[in-house]
Amino acid sequence: MNRRGIIAGLPLAAAPGASFAQSPAPASRQHGAILPEGAVADGASHPLSERFRTLAAARAVFPHATALTDEIDWCALQGAVNRADAQGGGAVHVPNGGRAYVLNRGLVVNPNKVTMRGDGCLLDFRRLPRGGRGIWFKADGAPQYGHEKHVFEGFELFGPGSGEGDRHGVYFATDTEALSSRVQMRDCVVRDFYNALLFGNRAYFCTFSHCSFYHCYFVLNAPYNLQDAGENVSFNQCALFNSYCLIANMAGFGLRFIACSLDYAQRVVWDNNGQIDFMGCHIEISPPTEPPFHNGTGRMDFQGGFFLINGPQPPRVPGLFAFNGETEIHMVGLRGWNWRTTTGRLISGPGKIIWYGGTPIETAPPGMGHT
């Protein structure tokens, strides 16, 4: 691992092809924040073709528009983000009127310059095209450090479904040397994507607080061979649940989960090649059909917390913790219930579980079997 608009801003009653000013109006603001001018936000699809006869006319108001099929809500939100970025940084406020903003394309946000606050509003990405990312945090023009003041908070991102294998909720990546996609994400929900959180090059020091991630295939996916990525990615009081795999750590990230709930997944961790710390977490799953924890070349530490397998069904896996090599899992103060396997052992593969003060264990400690 390498270290290092007010909604009424445009006239809704305008006939198709009506002419607009040839440059955007001055940005509207609320408490100093930029608003998504012209957004409809009624939960329905509104392509640019409803208001504009030609793409040139649409670009006079939304210079970033690419086609008349672009959703007006996407144009309004991306336009507000672009204005904040262009002025050297700032905040975008996305009002919550009780209905969704419909977006057919992803938003590109510079996390080093732009804060976004959503008041709990829903961003509907069910029309996201193949290969799309709901939010792409892409750094540009700011140093690696010193921009912790910018946050992304108060949004619910709703995707096209976990079976859509190339559509992702939030993507963190930049390919520019000496920049980083560092993000503070708070009070958000990401659901119904293939990857809720997909990491790329130069993504590190990302923090997630009071967020929920569910109905995805992977919640956190850190693929192999990333550059300068993975230092100090942390989750505080978050919920990761009802997905196939919660954590895929092939890239070898340093991950920390503090007071989180990780529930109802077939795999909790897959191919961990880094360091994962579970501190005071609640982990609850149904009887697994494959080992819920898989360690590659990395290490996992459990400090306090509770891990249980729900229900009285008979065990269906030879081990709860699978190892590719001679790596270790350390458990201190962890409580559990129903740790049963078809072999009676916790381990499959050559690794070790170190319990409390350095004692290796291969079977469930007293009190953790099904009674």
Secondary structure, 3 states (H helix, E strand, C coil): CCCCCCHHHCCCCCCCCCCCCCCCCCCCEECCEECCCCCCCCCCCCEHHHCCCCHHHHHHHCCCCCCCCCEHHHHHHHHHHHHHHHCCCEEEECCCCCCCEECCCCEEECCCCEEEEEEEEEEECCCCCCCCEEEEECCCCCCCCCCCCCCEEEEEEECCCCCCCCCEEEEECCCCCCCCCCCEEECCEEECCCEEEEECCCCCCCEEECCEEECCCEEEEECCCCCCCCCCEEEECCEEEEEEEEEEECCCCEEEEECCEEEEEEEEEEEECCEEEEECCEEEECCCCCCCEEECCCEEEEECCEEEECCCCCCCCCCCEEECCCCEEEEECCEEECCCCCCCCCEECCCEEEECCCEEECCCCCCCCCC
